[in-house]
């Protein structure tokens, strides 16, 4: 059901037109009003670049059987679309409800849960269990377990009267370190062969996703996308803070809990499908805000998805046909993403 845009005076530091700037940042400074290219033109430009990247990735430099190569690339493209949507949308919504442009669900220890689950499987049942249990039941089970964990953690922290961003950050980092330490200890007990099998699952992998996983992943992304899009104006209102949003008629706690559930499903699906990608969501969200020139989610959400798709499809095309290193895309993204995160943190000077 569609909803009407909340009628309220814009927060300090914003304007009413399409080039409005976002609310005050955590540092207290206000973004200048954007008077450049209209948002619709920016989205159209990003969509055109994404279309070019997709066409190049699908059809150029095919050697051998066209049918085999096209089917493989189409499966990879579907995985890229799911990962780009889940990471980009999940990160933008998470930063909205936490009022922080640096935090992401992955940084909060989400990937550590996936690593621990995979390590426990190998440590208890042996290295062959990873391949033997591959399939939709395992994907659904991993997604539900990871979503349940994050809902339990984030819901508990946000629902308490003393809950805050700093508590969330501290608990997430501590639990992430604890899970990683336990995973490292268990990995040291594995045989070299079992460790090699496990290591292949602990890096982001776009080329090894099964085509059978994509329908359920696509359905989850579609449902979550519809719910988030229907609440795009409520997300704008949540940027004003708890008190202002409540005064404008938003059930703050209910919206927060719903957004946390949707974020958990998105990031869990992405991680279970393609492996951990810690900084990809941060980079796409940061670029989306820069390219959009506004804080409005009606522009930022599709822009984030398009930038994520451009990064993955264009990056994979370049890595395959320019540097001949098709399996290194996620490694490069994580390395550059980590460097950008540190530079952004140092420039901002605060969480």
SERO-4910 file (N, C-alpha, C, O; in steps of 0.05 Angstrom, whole numbers):
BEGIN
 pado doro    nc1    nc2    nc3   cac1   cac2   cac3    cc1    cc2    cc3    oc1    oc2    oc3
  Unk    A     17    -24      0      0      0      0     18     25      0     36     27     16
  Unk    A     12     42    -18     28     67    -20     22     85      4      1     83     16
  Unk    A     40    102      9     38    120     32     43    148     22     56    152      1
  Unk    A     34    167     37     40    195     30     65    205     43     73    195     63
  Unk    A     77    224     30    102    235     41     96    250     67     77    266     68
  Unk    A    112    245     88    107    260    113    110    290    109    129    299     96
  Unk    A     91    304    119     91    334    116    104    345    141     93    345    163
  Unk    A    128    355    137    143    367    159    163    386    148    172    383    125
  Unk    A    170    406    164    191    424    156    217    409    154    223    393    171
  Unk    A    233    415    134    258    401    131    277    407    154    276    429    165
  Unk    A    295    388    161    313    393    183    333    414    175    336    421    152
  Unk    A    346    423    196    367    444    191    388    433    173    398    411    176
  Unk    A    394    450    153    415    442    134    404    429    109    419    419     93
  Unk    A    377    428    105    366    415     82    350    436     66    343    457     77
  Unk    A    344    429     41    327    446     24    304    429     14    304    405     18
  Unk    A    285    442      2    261    427     -7    263    417    -35    248    398    -42
  Unk    A    279    427    -52    279    420    -80    295    394    -84    305    382    -66
  Unk    A    296    386   -110    310    361   -117    339    361   -110    351    340   -109
  Unk    A    351    384   -106    379    385   -100    385    389    -71    406    400    -64
  Unk    A    366    380    -54    370    385    -25    393    370    -14    401    349    -24
  Unk    A    404    381      7    426    368     20    415    352     43    393    356     52
  Unk    A    432    333     53    423    315     75    423    329    101    432    352    104
  Unk    A    412    315    122    413    325    149    441    330    159    460    322    146
  Unk    A    443    342    182    469    347    192    484    321    197    473    301    206
  Unk    A    509    321    190    526    297    194    533    294    223    527    312    240
  Unk    A    545    271    230    552    266    258    571    287    269    571    292    293
  Unk    A    586    299    252    606    318    261    593    345    267    606    363    277
  Unk    A    567    349    259    554    374    264    555    393    240    542    414    241
  Unk    A    571    386    219    572    404    196    549    398    178    537    376    178
  Unk    A    541    417    161    519    414    143    529    413    115    546    428    107
  Unk    A    518    394     99    526    392     71    515    415     56    493    424     60
  Unk    A    530    425     37    520    447     20    498    438      2    497    414     -6
  Unk    A    481    457     -6    460    450    -24    471    445    -52    486    460    -63
  Unk    A    462    422    -64    471    415    -91    455    430   -112    430    428   -111
  Unk    A    468    444   -130    454    459   -150    463    450   -178    460    465   -198
  Unk    A    473    426   -180    483    416   -206    463    401   -221    440    410   -225
  Unk    A    471    378   -231    454    361   -248    430    351   -232    433    342   -210
  Unk    A    406    351   -244    382    341   -230    385    311   -224    400    297   -237
  Unk    A    371    302   -203    373    275   -194    365    255   -216    377    234   -219
  Unk    A    344    261   -231    334    243   -252    356    239   -273    359    217   -283
  Unk    A    370    260   -280    392    258   -300    415    241   -289    426    225   -303
  Unk    A    421    244   -263    442    228   -251    435    199   -251    452    182   -258
  Unk    A    410    193   -245    401    165   -245    402    153   -273    411    131   -278
  Unk    A    393    169   -293    394    160   -321    422    155   -330    428    135   -344
  Unk    A    441    172   -322    469    169   -329    480    143   -317    494    128   -330
  Unk    A    475    139   -291    484    115   -278    472     90   -290    485     70   -293
  Unk    A    446     92   -297    433     69   -310    445     63   -337    448     39   -344
  Unk    A    452     83   -352    465     79   -378    492     66   -375    499     48   -390
  Unk    A    508     75   -356    535     63   -352    532     34   -343    547     17   -351
  Unk    A    512     29   -325    507      1   -317    499    -17   -340    508    -40   -342
  Unk    A    482     -7   -358    474    -22   -381    498    -28   -399    500    -51   -410
  Unk    A    515     -9   -403    539    -14   -420    557    -35   -406    567    -53   -420
  Unk    A    561    -33   -380    578    -53   -366    566    -81   -368    581   -100   -372
  Unk    A    539    -83   -366    526   -109   -368    529   -121   -396    535   -144   -399
  Unk    A    525   -104   -416    527   -114   -444    555   -123   -450    559   -143   -463
  Unk    A    575   -107   -442    603   -114   -446    609   -141   -433    623   -158   -444
  Unk    A    600   -144   -408    607   -168   -393    593   -193   -406    605   -214   -406
  Unk    A    569   -190   -416    555   -212   -427    564   -221   -455    565   -245   -460
  Unk    A    571   -202   -472    573   -209   -500    602   -205   -512    607   -217   -533
  Unk    A    619   -191   -499    645   -186   -512    666   -207   -505    665   -219   -483
  Unk    A    684   -212   -524    707   -230   -520    698   -258   -512    710   -270   -494
  Unk    A    678   -269   -525    670   -296   -520    685   -315   -539    685   -311   -563
  Unk    A    699   -335   -527    714   -354   -543    702   -382   -538    693   -388   -516
  Unk    A    702   -398   -559    691   -424   -557    660   -424   -560    649   -408   -576
  Unk    A    647   -441   -545    618   -444   -547    604   -419   -535    607   -412   -512
  Unk    A    588   -405   -552    574   -381   -543    553   -389   -522    550   -375   -503
  Unk    A    539   -411   -527    517   -419   -509    528   -424   -481    516   -416   -461
  Unk    A    550   -439   -479    562   -446   -453    572   -420   -439    567   -416   -415
  Unk    A    587   -404   -454    598   -380   -442    576   -360   -433    577   -348   -412
  Unk    A    555   -357   -450    534   -339   -444    518   -348   -419    511   -332   -402
  Unk    A    513   -374   -417    499   -385   -394    515   -380   -368    504   -373   -347
  Unk    A    542   -384   -370    559   -380   -346    559   -351   -338    556   -344   -315
  Unk    A    562   -333   -358    562   -304   -352    535   -294   -342    534   -277   -325
  Unk    A    513   -306   -352    487   -298   -343    483   -305   -314    471   -290   -298
  Unk    A    493   -329   -306    491   -337   -278    508   -318   -260    499   -310   -239
  Unk    A    532   -311   -269    548   -292   -254    535   -265   -253    536   -252   -232
  Unk    A    522   -256   -274    509   -230   -274    486   -230   -254    481   -211   -240
  Unk    A    471   -252   -253    449   -254   -233    460   -253   -205    448   -240   -188
  Unk    A    483   -266   -200    495   -265   -173    504   -236   -167    501   -226   -145
  Unk    A    516   -223   -187    524   -195   -184    501   -177   -177    503   -160   -159
  Unk    A    478   -181   -191    455   -164   -186    444   -168   -157    437   -149   -144
  Unk    A    443   -193   -148    434   -199   -121    453   -187   -100    444   -174    -82
  Unk    A    479   -191   -104    499   -180    -85    498   -150    -85    499   -137    -64
  Unk    A    497   -138   -109    497   -108   -110    472    -97    -96    474    -78    -81
  Unk    A    449   -109   -101    424   -100    -89    425   -104    -59    419    -85    -44
  Unk    A    433   -128    -50    432   -134    -21    452   -116     -6    444   -105     15
  Unk    A    476   -114    -16    497    -99     -1    491    -69     -2    493    -55     18
  Unk    A    483    -59    -25    478    -30    -28    454    -21    -12    456     -3      4
  Unk    A    431    -34    -17    407    -26     -3    409    -31     27    401    -14     43
  Unk    A    420    -54     34    423    -60     63    441    -40     77    435    -32     99
  Unk    A    462    -32     64    480    -13     77    468     15     79    471     28    100
  Unk    A    454     24     58    442     51     59    421     52     81    419     71     96
  Unk    A    404     31     82    383     31    103    395     29    131    386     42    149
  Unk    A    417     13    134    430     11    160    442     38    168    439     45    192
  Unk    A    454     52    150    466     78    157    444     98    163    448    116    179
  Unk    A    420     95    151    398    113    157    388    109    186    385    128    200
  Unk    A    384     84    194    372     79    220    393     83    243    386     87    266
  Unk    A    419     82    236    440     87    256    450    116    255    466    124    272
  Unk    A    441    132    235    449    160    232    480    162    230    492    179    242
  Unk    A    492    143    215    521    143    213    528    133    185    519    112    177
  Unk    A    545    148    171    553    141    144    578    123    143    588    118    121
  Unk    A    588    114    165    612     97    165    605     68    172    616     50    161
  Unk    A    586     64    190    579     37    199    565     22    176    550     34    161
  Unk    A    571     -4    175    557    -22    156    551    -48    171    564    -54    191
  Unk    A    531    -63    162    525    -88    175    549   -107    176    553   -122    195
  Unk    A    565   -107    154    588   -126    154    609   -118    174    621   -136    187
  Unk    A    614    -92    178    634    -84    197    625    -91    226    642    -94    243
  Unk    A    599    -94    230    589   -101    257    592   -130    264    580   -139    284
  Unk    A    608   -145    249    613   -173    257    596   -193    242    596   -217    249
  Unk    A    581   -185    222    563   -203    207    579   -225    193    571   -248    194
  Unk    A    601   -218    180    616   -237    165    629   -258    184    633   -281    176
  Unk    A    634   -250    209    646   -269    228    627   -293    233    637   -315    238
  Unk    A    601   -288    233    582   -309    237    584   -330    215    584   -354    220
  Unk    A    586   -320    190    588   -338    167    614   -354    169    613   -379    164
  Unk    A    636   -341    175    662   -355    177    661   -377    198    671   -399    194
  Unk    A    649   -370    221    647   -390    243    630   -413    235    636   -436    242
  Unk    A    607   -408    222    590   -430    213    604   -449    194    602   -473    197
  Unk    A    618   -438    174    633   -455    155    655   -471    169    660   -494    163
  Unk    A    669   -458    188    691   -471    202    681   -493    219    693   -515    221
  Unk    A    659   -489    233    647   -510    250    639   -534    233    642   -557    242
  Unk    A    627   -529    210    619   -551    193    643   -569    185    642   -593    187
  Unk    A    665   -556    177    689   -571    170    702   -585    194    711   -608    192
  Unk    A    703   -571    216    716   -582    240    701   -606    251    713   -625    261
  Unk    A    675   -606    249    659   -628    260    655   -651    240    657   -674    248
  Unk    A    649   -644    215    642   -665    195    663   -670    174    660   -688    158
  Unk    A    684   -654    173    704   -658    152    701   -640    128    679   -628    125
  Unk    A    722   -638    112    721   -619     90    701   -626     68    692   -608     54
  Unk    A    694   -652     65    676   -660     44    647   -650     49    631   -651     31
  Unk    A    642   -642     74    614   -634     81    605   -609     66    582   -605     61
  Unk    A    624   -591     59    617   -566     46    605   -571     19    585   -559     11
  Unk    A    618   -589      4    607   -595    -23    583   -613    -21    565   -611    -37
  Unk    A    583   -631     -1    560   -650      1    534   -637      9    513   -646      2
  Unk    A    536   -615     24    512   -602     34    504   -578     17    484   -564     24
  Unk    A    518   -572     -4    511   -549    -21    483   -554    -33    476   -576    -41
  Unk    A    467   -533    -33    440   -534    -43    422   -514    -30    431   -499    -12
  Unk    A    397   -512    -38    379   -493    -27    374   -496      3    372   -476     17
  Unk    A    372   -521     14    368   -524     43    390   -511     59    385   -498     79
  Unk    A    415   -514     50    438   -502     64    437   -471     61    442   -457     81
  Unk    A    430   -461     38    428   -432     34    407   -420     52    411   -400     64
  Unk    A    383   -433     53    362   -423     69    369   -424     99    363   -406    114
  Unk    A    381   -447    107    389   -450    135    409   -429    144    406   -416    165
  Unk    A    430   -425    127    450   -405    134    437   -377    135    444   -361    153
  Unk    A    420   -371    116    407   -344    116    391   -340    141    392   -319    153
  Unk    A    375   -360    149    358   -357    172    374   -355    198    367   -339    216
  Unk    A    396   -371    200    412   -370    224    426   -342    227    427   -331    248
  Unk    A    437   -332    205    451   -307    205    431   -284    210    438   -265    225
  Unk    A    408   -285    197    388   -264    202    378   -265    230    374   -244    243
  Unk    A    374   -289    241    365   -292    269    385   -280    289    378   -267    308
  Unk    A    411   -285    284    432   -275    301    432   -244    301    432   -232    322
  Unk    A    431   -233    277    433   -204    276    408   -190    287    409   -169    300
  Unk    A    385   -203    283    360   -192    294    361   -192    325    353   -174    338
  Unk    A    372   -214    335    374   -217    364    393   -196    375    388   -183    396
  Unk    A    416   -192    362    436   -173    372    427   -144    368    426   -129    387
  Unk    A    420   -137    343    413   -109    338    387   -101    351    384    -79    361
  Unk    A    367   -120    351    342   -114    363    344   -109    393    332    -91    403
  Unk    A    361   -125    406    365   -122    434    379    -95    441    371    -81    459
  Unk    A    399    -88    425    413    -64    430    397    -39    424    398    -19    439
  Unk    A    381    -39    402    366    -16    395    340    -12    411    331     10    415
  Unk    A    330    -35    422    304    -32    436    308    -23    465    289    -12    477
  Unk    A    332    -26    476    337    -18    503    338     12    506    344     27    488
  Unk    A    330     21    530    330     50    535    358     62    534    361     86    528
  Unk    A    378     46    540    406     55    540    421     48    514    445     52    512
  Unk    A    406     37    495    419     30    470    429     54    455    416     75    455
  Unk    A    452     52    442    463     74    427    481     63    406    488     39    406
  Unk    A    490     80    388    508     72    366    534     62    378    545     42    368
  Unk    A    544     75    399    570     67    410    568     39    423    587     24    421
  Unk    A    546     33    436    542      7    447    540    -14    425    552    -36    427
  Unk    A    525     -7    404    522    -26    382    550    -31    369    556    -54    363
  Unk    A    565    -11    364    592    -14    352    609    -31    370    623    -49    360
  Unk    A    610    -25    396    627    -40    414    620    -69    415    637    -87    413
  Unk    A    594    -75    419    585   -103    421    590   -118    394    599   -141    394
  Unk    A    584   -105    372    588   -117    346    617   -124    341    624   -146    331
  Unk    A    635   -105    347    664   -110    343    674   -131    361    690   -149    353
  Unk    A    666   -131    386    675   -151    406    666   -179    398    681   -198    398
  Unk    A    640   -181    390    630   -208    382    644   -217    356    650   -240    353
  Unk    A    648   -198    338    662   -205    313    690   -216    319    698   -236    307
  Unk    A    705   -202    336    732   -212    343    731   -238    357    748   -256    352
  Unk    A    711   -242    375    708   -268    389    703   -291    369    715   -312    371
  Unk    A    684   -286    351    678   -307    331    702   -313    313    707   -336    307
  Unk    A    716   -292    305    739   -296    288    762   -311    303    775   -328    292
  Unk    A    765   -304    328    786   -318    344    779   -348    347    796   -365    345
  Unk    A    753   -354    352    745   -382    354    749   -396    327    757   -419    326
  Unk    A    742   -382    305    746   -394    279    775   -399    273    782   -420    263
  Unk    A    793   -380    280    822   -384    276    832   -408    292    848   -424    283
  Unk    A    822   -411    317    831   -434    334    822   -460    321    838   -479    320
  Unk    A    798   -462    312    788   -486    299    802   -492    273    808   -515    266
  Unk    A    809   -471    258    823   -475    233    851   -486    237    861   -501    219
  Unk    A    864   -479    259    890   -490    264    890   -520    270    910   -533    268
  Unk    A    866   -530    277    864   -559    283    858   -575    258    858   -600    259
  Unk    A    852   -562    236    845   -576    211    870   -586    197    892   -576    201
  Unk    A    866   -607    181    888   -616    164    892   -597    141    874   -581    135
  Unk    A    916   -597    128    920   -578    106    900   -580     84    892   -560     72
  Unk    A    891   -604     77    872   -608     56    845   -595     63    832   -582     47
  Unk    A    836   -600     88    811   -589     97    812   -558     99    793   -544     93
  Unk    A    835   -548    107    839   -519    109    837   -506     81    826   -484     78
  Unk    A    849   -519     61    848   -508     34    819   -507     24    811   -488     11
  Unk    A    804   -528     29    776   -529     21    760   -506     35    744   -493     22
  Unk    A    765   -503     60    751   -482     75    759   -454     66    742   -437     63
  Unk    A    785   -450     61    794   -423     53    781   -414     27    776   -390     24
  Unk    A    774   -432      9    761   -425    -16    733   -414    -11    723   -399    -28
  Unk    A    721   -421     12    694   -411     18    694   -386     34    673   -373     37
  Unk    A    717   -377     44    718   -354     61    725   -328     47    729   -308     60
  Unk    A    725   -328     21    730   -304      5    706   -300    -13    692   -319    -22
  Unk    A    700   -275    -19    678   -269    -37    682   -283    -64    704   -281    -75
  Unk    A    661   -296    -74    663   -312    -99    639   -307   -116    617   -315   -108
  Unk    A    642   -294   -138    620   -289   -156    616   -310   -177    595   -314   -188
  Unk    A    638   -325   -182    637   -344   -205    628   -372   -196    622   -388   -214
  Unk    A    626   -377   -170    620   -404   -161    591   -407   -151    584   -429   -142
  Unk    A    575   -387   -153    547   -388   -144    531   -406   -163    535   -406   -187
  Unk    A    513   -422   -152    497   -440   -167    473   -426   -179    461   -408   -166
  Unk    A    466   -433   -203    443   -420   -216    417   -426   -201    398   -410   -202
  Unk    A    416   -449   -188    392   -456   -173    386   -439   -149    364   -438   -139
  Unk    A    408   -425   -139    404   -407   -116    391   -380   -124    378   -367   -107
  Unk    A    393   -373   -149    385   -346   -157    355   -341   -155    347   -319   -147
  Unk    A    337   -360   -161    309   -354   -159    301   -346   -130    287   -326   -127
  Unk    A    309   -362   -110    301   -355    -83    314   -329    -74    302   -313    -60
  Unk    A    340   -325    -82    353   -300    -75    340   -276    -89    336   -255    -76
  Unk    A    332   -280   -114    318   -258   -127    291   -252   -115    283   -229   -113
  Unk    A    276   -273   -106    250   -268    -94    253   -253    -67    238   -235    -62
  Unk    A    274   -261    -51    279   -247    -26    285   -217    -31    274   -200    -18
  Unk    A    302   -212    -51    310   -184    -57    286   -169    -67    282   -145    -61
  Unk    A    269   -182    -83    245   -168    -94    226   -160    -72    216   -138    -71
  Unk    A    220   -179    -53    202   -173    -31    213   -151    -14    199   -133     -7
  Unk    A    239   -154     -6    251   -133     11    251   -107     -4    246    -86      8
  Unk    A    258   -107    -30    258    -82    -45    231    -68    -45    230    -44    -43
  Unk    A    210    -83    -48    183    -71    -49    176    -59    -22    166    -36    -21
  Unk    A    183    -73      0    177    -63     26    193    -37     32    182    -18     42
  Unk    A    218    -38     25    235    -14     30    226      9     13    225     32     22
  Unk    A    219      4    -12    211     26    -30    185     38    -21    181     62    -23
  Unk    A    167     22    -10    142     33      1    147     51     25    131     69     31
  Unk    A    169     47     39    176     62     63    198     82     58    212     91     76
  Unk    A    203     90     32    225    108     26    221    135     40    241    147     48
  Unk    A    196    145     42    192    171     55    194    168     85    202    187     99
  Unk    A    187    145     96    190    141    124    220    140    131    228    149    152
  Unk    A    236    129    113    265    129    118    276    157    118    293    164    134
  Unk    A    265    174    100    273    202    101    266    215    128    282    231    139
  Unk    A    243    208    139    235    219    164    252    208    187    258    223    206
  Unk    A    261    183    185    278    172    206    304    186    208    317    185    229
  Unk    A    313    199    187    337    215    188    335    238    207    356    249    216
  Unk    A    311    246    214    308    269    232    313    261    261    316    279    278
  Unk    A    314    235    267    319    227    294    294    215    307    272    217    296
  Unk    A    297    202    329    275    188    342    252    206    350    229    201    344
  Unk    A    259    228    364    238    246    374    222    259    351    198    260    352
  Unk    A    237    269    331    223    283    309    206    263    293    184    270    285
  Unk    A    216    239    288    201    219    273    176    211    288    155    207    277
  Unk    A    179    207    315    155    200    331    134    222    331    110    217    329
  Unk    A    143    247    332    124    270    332    110    272    305     88    283    303
  Unk    A    123    261    284    110    262    257     93    238    252     83    234    229
  Unk    A     89    221    272     71    199    269     84    172    261     70    153    255
  Unk    A    110    170    262    125    146    255    128    129    280    137    138    301
  Unk    A    120    103    279    124     84    301    153     76    300    161     57    287
  Unk    A    170     91    314    199     89    311    209     61    316    225     50    300
  Unk    A    202     50    339    212     23    346    203      2    326    219    -16    319
  Unk    A    178      3    318    168    -16    298    183    -14    272    191    -34    260
  Unk    A    186     11    262    201     14    237    230      5    239    241     -6    221
  Unk    A    242     11    262    269      3    266    272    -28    266    290    -38    253
  Unk    A    254    -41    279    255    -70    280    250    -82    252    264   -101    245
  Unk    A    232    -71    237    227    -81    210    251    -76    192    259    -94    177
  Unk    A    263    -53    194    287    -48    177    310    -66    185    325    -75    167
  Unk    A    313    -72    210    334    -90    219    330   -118    208    349   -132    200
  Unk    A    305   -127    208    298   -153    197    305   -154    167    316   -174    157
  Unk    A    297   -133    152    302   -133    123    332   -132    117    342   -145     99
  Unk    A    346   -116    133    375   -114    129    388   -141    134    406   -150    119
  Unk    A    379   -155    155    390   -181    162    386   -201    139    404   -216    132
  Unk    A    362   -201    128    356   -219    106    373   -213     81    384   -231     69
  Unk    A    377   -187     75    393   -180     52    422   -188     55    433   -201     37
  Unk    A    434   -180     77    463   -185     80    468   -215     84    488   -226     75
  Unk    A    449   -229     98    452   -258    101    450   -272     74    466   -291     69
  Unk    A    432   -264     57    429   -276     31    454   -271     14    464   -289      1
  Unk    A    464   -247     14    488   -240     -1    512   -256      8    527   -267     -8
  Unk    A    516   -258     35    539   -272     45    537   -302     40    557   -314     33
  Unk    A    513   -313     44    510   -342     39    513   -349      9    521   -371      2
  Unk    A    506   -330     -8    507   -335    -37    535   -331    -49    544   -347    -65
  Unk    A    549   -309    -41    574   -302    -53    597   -300    -34    620   -293    -42
  Unk    A    593   -304     -8    615   -302     11    617   -274     23    602   -256     15
  Unk    A    634   -271     43    637   -245     57    648   -223     39    667   -228     23
  Unk    A    637   -200     41    647   -176     27    644   -153     46    623   -140     47
  Unk    A    665   -147     61    663   -129     84    659   -100     75    642    -86     87
  Unk    A    674    -90     56    674    -62     50    659    -54     24    657    -31     17
  Unk    A    648    -74     10    634    -68    -15    610    -50    -10    605    -31    -24
  Unk    A    594    -57     11    570    -41     17    577    -13     25    563      6     17
  Unk    A    598     -9     40    607     17     48    614     35     24    606     58     22
  Unk    A    629     23      5    638     38    -18    614     46    -35    612     69    -44
  Unk    A    595     28    -40    572     34    -57    554     55    -44    545     73    -58
  Unk    A    550     53    -18    534     73     -4    547    100     -5    533    120    -10
  Unk    A    573    102      1    587    127      1    586    140    -27    580    164    -29
  Unk    A    591    125    -48    590    136    -75    561    144    -83    557    163    -97
  Unk    A    542    129    -73    514    135    -79    506    162    -68    493    178    -82
  Unk    A    514    168    -44    508    194    -32    523    216    -47    512    238    -51
  Unk    A    547    211    -55    563    231    -70    551    236    -97    549    260   -106
  Unk    A    543    215   -111    532    218   -138    504    229   -138    495    242   -158
  Unk    A    488    223   -117    460    231   -117    457    261   -111    439    274   -123
  Unk    A    474    272    -94    472    300    -87    449    306    -69    441    329    -66
  Unk    A    437    286    -56    414    289    -39    414    266    -19    426    245    -23
  Unk    A    399    270      3    396    248     22    370    232     17    366    212     31
  Unk    A    353    240     -1    327    227     -6    331    199    -16    346    194    -35
  Unk    A    317    180     -3    321    152    -10    309    145    -37    316    125    -49
  Unk    A    290    161    -47    279    156    -73    301    158    -95    298    147   -116
  Unk    A    323    172    -89    345    175   -107    369    157    -98    381    144   -115
  Unk    A    375    157    -72    398    144    -62    397    113    -66    416    101    -73
  Unk    A    373    102    -60    371     73    -62    376     62    -90    393     44    -93
  Unk    A    362     72   -111    369     61   -138    397     69   -147    410     53   -161
  Unk    A    407     92   -138    434     99   -145    454     80   -133    474     73   -146
  Unk    A    450     72   -108    468     53    -95    469     26   -110    490     15   -114
  Unk    A    445     17   -118    444     -9   -132    458     -7   -159    473    -25   -166
  Unk    A    454     15   -174    467     18   -200    497     20   -197    512      8   -213
  Unk    A    507     34   -177    536     36   -172    547      9   -165    569      2   -175
  Unk    A    533     -6   -149    542    -33   -142    544    -51   -166    563    -66   -169
  Unk    A    524    -49   -184    524    -66   -208    546    -57   -227    559    -74   -239
  Unk    A    550    -31   -230    572    -22   -246    599    -32   -236    616    -41   -251
  Unk    A    603    -31   -210    628    -40   -197    633    -69   -203    655    -77   -210
  Unk    A    612    -86   -199    616   -114   -202    618   -123   -231    637   -137   -239
  Unk    A    599   -114   -248    600   -123   -276    623   -110   -291    637   -124   -306
  Unk    A    627    -84   -288    649    -71   -301    676    -80   -290    695    -84   -305
  Unk    A    677    -84   -264    702    -93   -252    710   -121   -261    733   -127   -267
  Unk    A    690   -139   -262    695   -166   -271    704   -167   -301    722   -182   -308
  Unk    A    692   -150   -317    699   -148   -345    728   -139   -348    744   -150   -364
  Unk    A    735   -119   -333    763   -108   -334    783   -128   -324    804   -132   -335
  Unk    A    776   -142   -301    795   -161   -290    799   -185   -308    821   -196   -309
  Unk    A    778   -193   -322    780   -216   -340    795   -210   -366    812   -226   -374
  Unk    A    790   -187   -378    800   -183   -405    822   -162   -407    834   -158   -428
  Unk    A    828   -148   -385    850   -129   -385    873   -140   -368    896   -141   -377
  Unk    A    867   -149   -343    888   -159   -325    890   -189   -325    908   -200   -312
  Unk    A    871   -203   -337    870   -232   -339    872   -244   -310    887   -263   -305
  Unk    A    856   -233   -293    855   -243   -265    826   -244   -256    818   -228   -240
  Unk    A    811   -262   -268    782   -263   -264    774   -268   -236    752   -260   -228
  Unk    A    790   -282   -220    782   -289   -193    791   -269   -172    788   -274   -148
  Unk    A    802   -246   -180    813   -227   -161    796   -203   -156    804   -185   -141
  Unk    A    772   -202   -168    756   -178   -166    748   -172   -137    752   -150   -127
  Unk    A    739   -192   -122    730   -187    -95    754   -180    -77    751   -164    -58
  Unk    A    777   -191    -83    801   -184    -67    808   -155    -72    815   -140    -53
  Unk    A    807   -146    -97    813   -118   -104    793    -99    -91    800    -78    -80
  Unk    A    767   -107    -92    746    -90    -80    750    -88    -50    747    -66    -39
  Unk    A    757   -110    -37    761   -109     -8    785    -92      0    785    -77     19
  Unk    A    807    -95    -16    831    -79    -11    826    -49    -15    832    -33      3
  Unk    A    815    -42    -38    810    -14    -43    788     -3    -24    790     20    -15
  Unk    A    768    -19    -18    747    -11      0    757     -6     28    749     14     41
  Unk    A    775    -23     37    787    -19     64    804      7     64    804     21     84
  Unk    A    819     12     43    835     37     42    817     61     41    822     81     55
  Unk    A    795     60     25    776     83     24    763     87     51    759    110     60
  Unk    A    757     65     65    744     67     92    762     81    111    754     99    126
  Unk    A    788     74    111    807     87    130    811    116    123    811    133    141
  Unk    A    813    123     97    817    151     90    792    167     98    794    189    108
  Unk    A    768    156     92    744    170    100    741    173    130    732    195    139
  Unk    A    749    153    145    748    155    174    767    176    185    760    191    202
  Unk    A    791    177    174    811    196    182    803    225    175    807    244    191
  Unk    A    791    228    152    782    255    144    758    264    161    756    288    168
  Unk    A    740    245    167    717    252    183    725    258    212    714    276    224
  Unk    A    743    242    222    753    246    249    736    236    271    742    240    294
  Unk    A    713    222    264    696    212    284    678    190    272    674    189    248
  Unk    A    668    172    289    649    152    281    621    164    281    601    150    274
***
